[in-house]
Amino acid sequence: MISRKVIIHNPTGLHLRPAGVLCKEAMKFKSSITFSFQGGIANAKSVLSVLGACVKCGDEIELICEGADEAEAMEALAGAIEGGLGE
């Protein structure tokens, strides 16, 4: 298991479009991918779970990857988040 803290830069936070991009990226990997935010855990492979976390611009989340391809998953997801998730 590896974890890494990242800051959400999207002006509107993780609303539907960037949440979908995050989930699509997470689904490419076999590892379990979650993130913790304000004491809760969200499944990065579930759009509803990501939306339910109510992450806003400037918030810091902790990505958690666990599995065979966890290092690759972490780099891809952290890069996608830091790159603005297509926005």
N, CA, C and O of each residue as an XYZ file, in Angstrom:
348
protein
N       0.849     -1.186      0.000
C       0.000      0.000      0.000
C       0.885      1.236      0.000
O       1.844      1.332      0.765
N       0.546      2.180     -0.872
C       1.246      3.461     -0.898
C       0.205      4.575     -0.841
O      -0.938      4.399     -1.263
N       0.619      5.715     -0.317
C      -0.302      6.852     -0.256
C       0.457      8.128     -0.575
O       1.678      8.202     -0.436
N      -0.289      9.121     -1.002
C       0.302     10.402     -1.390
C      -0.755     11.483     -1.278
O      -1.902     11.284     -1.678
N      -0.371     12.619     -0.738
C      -1.298     13.743     -0.624
C      -1.201     14.613     -1.863
O      -0.110     14.936     -2.331
N      -2.364     14.987     -2.388
C      -2.436     15.869     -3.556
C      -3.498     16.931     -3.313
O      -4.462     16.709     -2.579
N      -3.308     18.079     -3.935
C      -4.256     19.183     -3.802
C      -5.081     19.285     -5.082
O      -4.548     19.198     -6.188
N      -6.374     19.467     -4.916
C      -7.290     19.611     -6.055
C      -7.199     21.038     -6.572
O      -7.422     21.991     -5.826
N      -6.868     21.183     -7.867
C      -6.693     22.504     -8.463
C      -7.881     22.954     -9.314
O      -7.963     24.118     -9.703
N      -8.799     22.029     -9.601
C      -9.947     22.388    -10.434
C     -10.750     23.500     -9.762
O     -11.059     23.401     -8.575
N     -11.091     24.549    -10.496
C     -11.825     25.669     -9.897
C     -13.143     25.285     -9.243
O     -13.563     25.924     -8.279
N     -13.798     24.251     -9.753
C     -15.081     23.827     -9.189
C     -14.966     22.531     -8.402
O     -15.984     21.923     -8.070
N     -13.751     22.096     -8.099
C     -13.552     20.876     -7.320
C     -13.839     19.629     -8.138
O     -13.767     19.655     -9.366
N     -14.161     18.544     -7.460
C     -14.447     17.277     -8.143
C     -15.938     17.153     -8.439
O     -16.637     16.342     -7.831
N     -16.415     17.964     -9.377
C     -17.805     17.844     -9.821
C     -17.875     16.722    -10.860
O     -16.895     16.000    -11.038
N     -18.979     16.563    -11.531
C     -19.232     15.383    -12.359
C     -18.171     15.119    -13.429
O     -17.698     13.988    -13.546
N     -17.792     16.110    -14.197
C     -16.845     15.877    -15.301
C     -15.469     15.423    -14.792
O     -14.990     14.374    -15.224
N     -14.811     16.176    -13.886
C     -13.508     15.688    -13.410
C     -13.604     14.407    -12.584
O     -12.662     13.614    -12.566
N     -14.726     14.194    -11.905
C     -14.908     12.941    -11.164
C     -14.943     11.769    -12.140
O     -14.386     10.706    -11.865
N     -15.593     11.966    -13.269
C     -15.644     10.937    -14.306
C     -14.274     10.648    -14.889
O     -13.929      9.494    -15.148
N     -13.485     11.712    -15.098
C     -12.119     11.540    -15.613
C     -11.271     10.769    -14.604
O     -10.516      9.873    -14.981
N     -11.394     11.113    -13.332
C     -10.648     10.425    -12.276
C     -11.025      8.938    -12.233
O     -10.148      8.078    -12.152
N     -12.309      8.641    -12.288
C     -12.777      7.255    -12.250
C     -12.306      6.467    -13.463
O     -11.893      5.313    -13.342
N     -12.369      7.090    -14.624
C     -11.945      6.429    -15.857
C     -10.462      6.068    -15.771
O     -10.056      4.982    -16.184
N      -9.666      6.979    -15.236
C      -8.234      6.726    -15.074
C      -8.005      5.606    -14.051
O      -7.181      4.719    -14.274
N      -8.728      5.650    -12.941
C      -8.571      4.642    -11.883
C      -8.956      3.246    -12.372
O      -8.350      2.257    -11.960
N      -9.952      3.161    -13.240
C     -10.434      1.869    -13.739
C      -9.396      1.146    -14.605
O      -9.531     -0.051    -14.859
N      -8.385      1.849    -15.051
C      -7.344      1.239    -15.881
C      -6.443      0.308    -15.075
O      -5.673     -0.462    -15.650
N      -6.532      0.374    -13.752
C      -5.619     -0.369    -12.895
C      -6.345     -1.438    -12.085
O      -7.520     -1.292    -11.750
N      -5.625     -2.514    -11.776
C      -6.185     -3.609    -10.993
C      -6.199     -3.278     -9.505
O      -7.015     -3.815     -8.756
N      -5.306     -2.401     -9.079
C      -5.183     -2.060     -7.658
C      -6.453     -1.425     -7.112
O      -7.245     -0.833     -7.846
N      -6.622     -1.565     -5.806
C      -7.678     -0.843     -5.098
C      -7.224      0.605     -4.981
O      -6.120      0.873     -4.507
N      -8.062      1.532     -5.405
C      -7.692      2.946     -5.373
C      -8.777      3.720     -4.630
O      -9.931      3.768     -5.055
N      -8.386      4.313     -3.528
C      -9.305      5.104     -2.720
C      -8.632      6.424     -2.380
O      -7.445      6.610     -2.644
N      -9.394      7.339     -1.793
C      -8.782      8.536     -1.230
C      -9.502      8.912      0.044
O     -10.705      8.695      0.193
N      -8.741      9.478      0.956
C      -9.345      9.921      2.210
C      -9.464     11.437      2.181
O      -8.583     12.142      1.688
N     -10.583     11.920      2.725
C     -10.855     13.349      2.777
C     -11.791     13.614      3.941
O     -12.873     13.033      4.025
N     -11.378     14.483      4.828
C     -12.158     14.883      6.002
C     -12.688     13.683      6.790
O     -13.853     13.653      7.187
N     -11.826     12.708      7.007
C     -12.198     11.560      7.819
C     -12.955     10.470      7.100
O     -13.230      9.422      7.685
N     -13.301     10.689      5.842
C     -14.027      9.679      5.076
C     -13.140      9.050      4.018
O     -12.090      9.590      3.670
N     -13.570      7.906      3.510
C     -12.848      7.204      2.447
C     -13.768      7.098      1.236
O     -14.924      6.693      1.356
N     -13.240      7.467      0.066
C     -14.016      7.373     -1.168
C     -13.325      6.415     -2.132
O     -12.098      6.389     -2.221
N     -14.117      5.637     -2.846
C     -13.616      4.722     -3.860
C     -13.405      5.523     -5.142
O     -14.360      6.050     -5.713
N     -12.152      5.616     -5.596
C     -11.837      6.406     -6.785
C     -12.367      5.783     -8.065
O     -12.344      6.425     -9.115
N     -12.845      4.546     -8.000
C     -13.406      3.883     -9.179
C     -14.922      4.044     -9.271
O     -15.549      3.487    -10.172
N     -15.512      4.799     -8.350
C     -16.957      5.020     -8.324
C     -17.263      6.515     -8.412
O     -16.890      7.283     -7.525
N     -17.935      6.921     -9.475
C     -18.272      8.336     -9.648
C     -19.111      8.835     -8.472
O     -18.879      9.931     -7.963
N     -20.081      8.036     -8.044
C     -20.931      8.464     -6.931
C     -20.142      8.630     -5.637
O     -20.401      9.549     -4.860
N     -19.195      7.753     -5.412
C     -18.362      7.852     -4.219
C     -17.495      9.104     -4.260
O     -17.342      9.791     -3.250
N     -16.930      9.401     -5.421
C     -16.095     10.600     -5.582
C     -16.941     11.855     -5.399
O     -16.533     12.779     -4.695
N     -18.107     11.898     -6.023
C     -18.992     13.059     -5.879
C     -19.454     13.231     -4.434
O     -19.570     14.354     -3.943
N     -19.713     12.126     -3.766
C     -20.184     12.155     -2.385
C     -19.165     12.703     -1.401
O     -19.523     13.117     -0.298
N     -17.899     12.707     -1.794
C     -16.851     13.230     -0.912
C     -16.883     14.753     -0.826
O     -16.327     15.332      0.107
N     -17.537     15.413     -1.803
C     -17.686     16.885     -1.821
C     -16.340     17.607     -1.736
O     -16.160     18.502     -0.911
N     -15.405     17.215     -2.589
C     -14.080     17.826     -2.605
C     -14.126     19.102     -3.431
O     -14.623     19.105     -4.558
N     -13.611     20.177     -2.870
C     -13.634     21.483     -3.527
C     -12.220     21.931     -3.903
O     -11.233     21.322     -3.491
N     -12.142     22.989     -4.678
C     -10.862     23.549     -5.104
C     -10.022     23.921     -3.875
O     -10.515     24.545     -2.936
N      -8.760     23.528     -3.903
C      -7.844     23.835     -2.811
C      -7.806     22.789     -1.721
O      -6.933     22.834     -0.855
N      -8.748     21.833     -1.744
C      -8.766     20.771     -0.740
C      -7.625     19.787     -0.997
O      -7.222     19.566     -2.139
N      -7.118     19.207      0.078
C      -6.078     18.195     -0.022
C      -6.680     16.824      0.270
O      -7.349     16.623      1.283
N      -6.427     15.890     -0.641
C      -6.878     14.516     -0.429
C      -5.646     13.624     -0.333
O      -4.564     13.983     -0.798
N      -5.826     12.465      0.272
C      -4.740     11.484      0.338
C      -5.131     10.287     -0.509
O      -6.031      9.526     -0.153
N      -4.440     10.125     -1.643
C      -4.671      8.978     -2.517
C      -4.052      7.743     -1.885
O      -2.952      7.809     -1.337
N      -4.748      6.622     -1.959
C      -4.258      5.365     -1.400
C      -4.412      4.282     -2.470
O      -5.522      3.998     -2.922
N      -3.297      3.687     -2.866
C      -3.318      2.626     -3.868
C      -2.754      1.350     -3.243
O      -1.728      1.375     -2.563
N      -3.441      0.240     -3.488
C      -2.993     -1.029     -2.930
C      -3.238     -2.134     -3.938
O      -4.375     -2.393     -4.330
N      -2.154     -2.787     -4.355
C      -2.278     -3.886     -5.304
C      -1.041     -4.051     -6.158
O      -0.018     -3.406     -5.927
N      -1.142     -4.914     -7.140
C      -0.004     -5.287     -7.973
C       0.582     -4.111     -8.755
O       1.798     -4.024     -8.926
N      -0.269     -3.216     -9.226
C       0.206     -2.081    -10.038
C       0.040     -0.751     -9.302
O      -0.239      0.276     -9.921
N       0.214     -0.773     -7.974
C      -0.045      0.418     -7.159
C       0.866      1.590     -7.505
O       0.412      2.734     -7.485
N       2.130      1.344     -7.820
C       3.049      2.444     -8.126
C       2.639      3.149     -9.415
O       2.632      4.378     -9.486
N       2.299      2.363    -10.429
C       1.867      2.940    -11.707
C       0.551      3.693    -11.530
O       0.369      4.775    -12.088
N      -0.360      3.119    -10.756
C      -1.647      3.761    -10.509
C      -1.457      5.098     -9.798
O      -2.088      6.092    -10.158
N      -0.593      5.119     -8.795
C      -0.353      6.348     -8.042
C       0.191      7.446     -8.943
O      -0.283      8.581     -8.900
N       1.179      7.112     -9.756
C       1.768      8.113    -10.646
C       0.735      8.642    -11.642
O       0.657      9.848    -11.876
N      -0.049      7.747    -12.222
C      -1.052      8.161    -13.210
C      -2.128      9.041    -12.582
O      -2.489     10.075    -13.144
N      -2.644      8.638    -11.418
C      -3.731      9.397    -10.792
C      -3.243     10.731    -10.220
O      -3.906     11.757    -10.374
N      -2.092     10.711     -9.568
C      -1.555     11.969     -9.034
C      -1.265     12.935    -10.173
O      -1.526     14.133    -10.060
N      -0.725     12.412    -11.271
C      -0.461     13.257    -12.437
C      -1.730     13.828    -13.036
O      -1.770     14.995    -13.426
N      -2.770     13.004    -13.111
C      -4.049     13.466    -13.658
C      -4.662     14.557    -12.774
O      -5.174     15.557    -13.279
N      -4.607     14.360    -11.461
C      -5.172     15.354    -10.540
C      -4.387     16.647    -10.601
O      -4.968     17.729    -10.683
N      -3.061     16.540    -10.562
C      -2.223     17.742    -10.616
C      -2.335     18.448    -11.958
O      -2.099     19.652    -12.052
N      -2.698     17.692    -13.010
C      -2.893     18.265    -14.338
C      -4.275     18.869    -14.549
O      -4.560     19.389    -15.628
N      -5.138     18.807    -13.537
C      -6.453     19.443    -13.622
C      -7.576     18.547    -14.106
O      -8.692     19.028    -14.305
N      -7.324     17.261    -14.304
C      -8.364     16.318    -14.725
C      -9.122     16.790    -15.969
O     -10.347     16.693    -16.039
N      -8.383     17.294    -16.932
C      -8.970     17.675    -18.209
C      -9.643     19.038    -18.235
O     -10.305     19.374    -19.217
N      -9.492     19.825    -17.187
C     -10.120     21.145    -17.185
C      -9.083     22.247    -17.207
O      -9.436     23.426    -17.208
